[in-house]
Each structure stands twice: as structure tokens, then as C-alpha cells.
Amino acid sequence: MGVRGRKTGLKRINAPRHWMLDKMGGVWAPKPSSGPHKSRECVPLIVLLRNRLKYALTYHEAKMIVKQRLVSVDGKARSDMRYPAGFMDVVSLAKTDEHFRLLYDVRGRFAIHRIQAEEAKYKLCRVREVKVGPKKVPYVITHDGRTIRYPDPQIKANDTLKIDISTGKITDFFKFDSGNLAMVIGGKNTGRVGVVTHRERHPGSFEIVYIKDTNGHSFATRMQYVFIIGKGNRPFVSLPKSKGIKLSIVEQREKHPPKK
């Protein structure tokens, strides 16, 4: 008899590497629910609470926390412990009055970055598409599944929007231009931060963007992996400890010399 419907389980050995689940901790891993982020580019709330923040010791404890509607993602209480939280999402815990933003570290893993309450009021969203709907209503689709009607006419695909979480309205936007600060959200350079220097067009293939970090190192990545996070050198979100600077093996050895 054949398999019917989607797969309802996820083996731990097949779980995304950035969840950092130990291989010997069991056979199964929590499979993310359907949501605004792809299953390979998200973290279920149970993994956040149990494995990363250590607020729960077991599956059952994580379930009890979430079912009491104590965990909010982007200002909305989520009672599904498998809800997929993704890049730039703001996770808030009501009891402890803590706020975290999901960003990438330079090793391509999700960094659960603690932020202040003031910064938790907004998030940045990358524009995936700009379209015109019925009755010629223009709208944009963002990387986290939002549809926003009547955007500023200057907003184009790949630009970044600053969105007020409580109202869902656009308060500011940053153009996808040379000279702006960007974070890489895919590929080998995931998590690196630098200023966009120039862009190469390759008809029929991927457009390549060149980025230079504050240490003077330049690297290239595909255009769809570039997420603008600020104007000029100023980021509009606080960054994790490494500030998006990837050290070479030699630089790492100098910074952390081996113990003799």
C-alpha cells in the first residue's frame, strides 16, 4: 500500500543542522507546522524553549508553556509548539518579559539574540514580489508571508521594509543599493554582514552581489541571499556578538591561542 498525504514525522538525523540537536538524543525530532517560513529555514518553538533557551526540560513542559499562550511570535500568541519561527522574527515571553530576535551567526546557525523591548516593536522584512491585484490594487509579498496593500511606489523587489509589529504597517524602507549594509541569509556565507559594493548581472543565471565587511574582506553571493538591514553603515537591528564578521582560521587562532 502506498503512502498517502504528507509526512507527519521527522527523523532527528534529518533535522536541519542549525537546530543543533544531539544525534543520540532519540530517533525523532519535532516536525515544523506549516507556516510563513520553510521547514529547513525555521526553528519550531519547542526547540527554542527546550534546547536553546532551556526554559523547558521535556517535550511535555514545552507543550504546557505554549498552551498557556505565554509565547508570542511577532506580537501574536502562538499555542502550537511546532510553529515555525524564522529569520527576523521577534519571540516574546510574557512571564519573563524577555524578547529575542532570530538572526544568523557566521556559522549559518540561528542566533537567539536578546533585544530590548523598544527594538521588539518592529522587524525588517525583505520584499519578495511586487504585484497588482484585483481592481488594480498594488501589494507586496514579504519573506515572512505578509501581504501589504498600497505600498510606497518606490518599493521594489529585494528592498527591505521596516514594519511596526502592532499595526503591520510600513514605517520605513531601505533600497537594495550599493553602499547599504546587508546580511547574507543563505549559502556558504550565511550570517556575514557587510556593505554592498556592486552587483553583477548574468542573464539566464544567478545575479551575483559583492559585499565587503568591516575587516576589509570581500566575498560574493547570490542576490536572493542578500538581506538589506540598514542604510549606509548603520544597522537598524542589533547584531549578535560576532557582528557578522567571519574570522579566518589564522585570525581565530590568534584570538583564541591554544593552551600549552
VMD Tcl script that draws the C-alpha trace (Angstrom):
set ca {
  {0.00 0.00 0.00}
  {1.35 3.44 -0.92}
  {1.92 6.42 1.32}
  {-0.96 8.89 1.45}
  {-0.61 12.55 2.34}
  {2.37 14.47 3.63}
  {4.93 13.02 6.01}
  {3.96 13.66 9.61}
  {7.30 12.81 11.26}
  {10.90 13.96 11.05}
  {13.87 11.79 11.95}
  {16.41 13.53 14.15}
  {19.27 12.68 11.81}
  {17.45 14.53 9.01}
  {16.67 17.64 11.07}
  {18.34 20.90 9.95}
  {21.89 21.25 11.23}
  {21.28 24.69 12.73}
  {18.82 23.22 15.28}
  {21.90 21.64 16.88}
  {20.06 18.56 18.16}
  {22.32 15.84 19.54}
  {22.36 12.72 17.39}
  {21.95 10.31 20.32}
  {19.02 12.16 21.94}
  {16.37 9.94 20.38}
  {15.05 8.88 17.00}
  {12.60 11.68 16.29}
  {12.69 15.47 16.04}
  {9.73 17.87 16.08}
  {8.46 18.46 12.55}
  {7.57 22.15 12.00}
  {3.96 23.00 11.23}
  {3.02 24.79 8.03}
  {3.70 28.48 8.41}
  {5.39 31.59 7.00}
  {8.89 30.05 6.80}
  {10.22 26.97 5.02}
  {10.76 23.94 7.24}
  {14.53 23.95 6.55}
  {14.78 27.69 7.35}
  {12.94 27.84 10.67}
  {13.07 26.73 14.31}
  {9.97 25.21 15.98}
  {9.03 26.85 19.27}
  {9.66 23.60 21.16}
  {13.31 23.58 20.01}
  {13.65 27.21 21.14}
  {12.17 26.61 24.58}
  {13.69 23.19 25.33}
  {17.02 23.00 23.51}
  {18.15 26.63 23.18}
  {16.64 28.74 25.98}
  {16.35 25.81 28.46}
  {13.01 27.04 29.83}
  {11.62 23.52 29.47}
  {13.30 20.22 30.25}
  {10.93 17.93 28.36}
  {8.51 17.80 25.45}
  {5.58 17.91 27.88}
  {6.87 21.00 29.72}
  {7.36 22.89 26.44}
  {3.82 21.96 25.44}
  {2.40 23.28 28.73}
  {4.24 26.62 28.34}
  {2.97 27.15 24.80}
  {-0.62 26.02 25.56}
  {-0.87 28.73 28.23}
  {-0.26 31.27 25.40}
  {2.87 32.61 27.10}
  {4.96 32.68 23.91}
  {4.34 35.28 21.21}
  {5.86 35.47 17.74}
  {5.69 38.92 16.12}
  {3.19 40.09 18.73}
  {0.76 37.17 18.33}
  {0.45 34.43 20.97}
  {1.14 31.02 19.44}
  {-0.25 27.88 21.08}
  {1.30 25.45 18.58}
  {4.66 24.28 19.90}
  {5.69 23.30 16.36}
  {5.02 26.79 14.99}
  {7.95 27.75 12.70}
  {9.80 30.89 13.83}
  {12.24 32.16 11.21}
  {14.73 34.86 10.30}
  {13.96 38.32 11.79}
  {11.01 37.02 13.84}
  {10.61 38.51 17.34}
  {9.85 35.88 20.01}
  {8.49 37.32 23.26}
  {8.00 35.54 26.59}
  {5.25 37.10 28.71}
  {6.23 35.77 32.15}
  {9.87 36.80 31.99}
  {9.33 39.95 29.87}
  {12.12 38.87 27.51}
  {12.36 39.43 23.77}
  {14.54 37.61 21.26}
  {15.18 38.17 17.55}
  {16.17 35.25 15.34}
  {19.29 36.11 13.34}
  {22.09 34.04 11.81}
  {25.58 33.71 13.25}
  {28.59 33.47 10.93}
  {28.44 29.66 11.03}
  {24.98 29.63 9.46}
  {23.09 28.77 12.66}
  {20.22 30.65 14.24}
  {21.42 33.01 16.97}
  {18.72 33.64 19.59}
  {19.63 37.31 20.03}
  {18.24 39.03 23.13}
  {16.83 42.52 22.40}
  {15.26 45.39 24.33}
  {11.50 45.95 24.47}
  {11.84 49.06 22.29}
  {13.53 47.10 19.50}
  {10.94 44.32 19.79}
  {8.25 46.69 18.44}
  {9.45 46.38 14.83}
  {11.00 43.92 12.41}
  {12.62 44.00 8.98}
  {11.06 42.16 6.04}
  {12.56 41.53 2.61}
  {10.29 42.16 -0.39}
  {9.89 39.01 -2.48}
  {7.46 40.31 -5.09}
  {5.56 43.45 -6.04}
  {2.24 42.71 -7.73}
  {-1.07 44.26 -8.75}
  {-4.22 42.52 -7.57}
  {-7.93 42.78 -8.47}
  {-9.19 46.34 -9.13}
  {-5.54 47.33 -9.74}
  {-4.62 47.27 -6.04}
  {-0.79 47.14 -5.69}
  {0.65 44.93 -2.97}
  {3.96 43.45 -1.84}
  {4.76 39.94 -0.56}
  {7.49 39.69 2.09}
  {9.85 36.88 3.09}
  {7.69 36.01 6.11}
  {4.47 35.58 4.14}
  {2.93 39.03 4.71}
  {0.82 40.70 2.04}
  {0.80 44.50 2.40}
  {-1.50 46.58 0.19}
  {-0.80 50.04 -1.21}
  {2.96 50.19 -0.57}
  {5.13 53.19 -1.47}
  {5.56 53.22 -5.30}
  {9.36 53.37 -4.84}
  {9.43 49.95 -3.14}
  {10.71 47.21 -5.45}
  {11.63 43.52 -5.15}
  {14.66 42.81 -2.87}
  {14.16 46.04 -0.89}
  {13.72 45.81 2.88}
  {10.73 47.12 4.83}
  {10.68 48.24 8.44}
  {7.33 47.07 9.81}
  {5.57 48.05 13.01}
  {4.59 44.71 14.59}
  {1.48 46.01 16.40}
  {-0.13 47.58 13.31}
  {1.53 45.68 10.46}
  {2.17 49.00 8.67}
  {5.35 50.01 6.82}
  {7.20 52.73 8.73}
  {10.38 52.90 6.60}
  {12.15 51.07 3.77}
  {15.71 50.54 2.57}
  {16.60 50.21 -1.11}
  {18.65 47.34 -2.46}
  {21.54 49.62 -3.45}
  {25.31 49.74 -3.31}
  {26.58 51.31 -0.08}
  {23.88 49.82 2.16}
  {24.53 47.29 4.94}
  {23.40 43.72 4.29}
  {23.32 40.31 5.96}
  {23.67 37.08 3.98}
  {20.81 34.66 4.69}
  {21.79 31.67 2.56}
  {24.72 29.80 1.05}
  {28.26 29.39 2.36}
  {28.48 32.95 3.70}
  {25.29 32.80 5.79}
  {25.36 35.24 8.71}
  {28.09 37.50 7.36}
  {27.44 41.25 7.43}
  {28.96 43.89 5.17}
  {28.36 46.77 2.79}
  {27.16 46.02 -0.74}
  {29.85 47.18 -3.15}
  {28.46 46.20 -6.56}
  {26.24 43.76 -8.39}
  {26.87 41.64 -11.48}
  {24.07 40.69 -13.84}
  {24.25 37.30 -15.54}
  {21.33 36.87 -17.97}
  {19.93 33.36 -17.70}
  {21.80 32.68 -14.45}
  {22.09 33.99 -10.90}
  {22.89 37.65 -10.27}
  {25.98 37.98 -8.05}
  {26.38 40.59 -5.31}
  {29.78 41.57 -3.88}
  {29.95 42.55 -0.20}
  {32.79 43.98 1.92}
  {32.84 43.57 5.72}
  {34.36 45.92 8.31}
  {37.63 43.91 8.36}
  {38.12 44.64 4.67}
  {37.36 41.09 3.48}
  {35.28 40.87 0.29}
  {33.04 37.97 -0.67}
  {30.36 37.22 -3.26}
  {26.96 35.60 -3.00}
  {23.72 35.22 -4.97}
  {21.34 38.17 -4.99}
  {18.46 36.21 -3.40}
  {20.66 35.57 -0.33}
  {21.24 39.29 0.40}
  {19.05 40.94 3.05}
  {19.50 44.72 3.48}
  {19.50 45.56 7.21}
  {20.38 49.26 7.21}
  {21.24 52.45 5.42}
  {24.94 53.10 4.91}
  {26.98 51.51 7.72}
  {24.19 51.80 10.30}
  {22.21 48.59 11.04}
  {18.57 49.06 12.07}
  {18.63 45.89 14.21}
  {21.19 44.99 16.86}
  {23.55 42.22 15.74}
  {24.81 39.09 17.56}
  {28.15 39.05 19.38}
  {30.30 38.42 16.30}
  {28.69 41.40 14.47}
  {28.65 39.28 11.30}
  {32.45 39.19 10.97}
  {33.78 35.79 9.96}
  {37.37 35.22 11.05}
  {39.84 33.15 9.05}
  {41.47 30.11 10.67}
  {44.62 32.16 11.36}
  {42.61 35.01 12.93}
  {40.68 32.54 15.10}
  {43.96 31.02 16.32}
  {45.34 34.46 17.20}
  {42.16 35.38 19.06}
  {41.98 32.07 20.95}
  {45.54 30.72 21.19}
  {45.85 27.02 22.05}
  {46.50 26.23 25.70}
  {50.01 24.95 26.40}
}
mol new
graphics top color blue
foreach p $ca { graphics top sphere $p radius 0.5 }
foreach p [lrange $ca 0 end-1] q [lrange $ca 1 end] { graphics top cylinder $p $q radius 0.2 }
display resetview
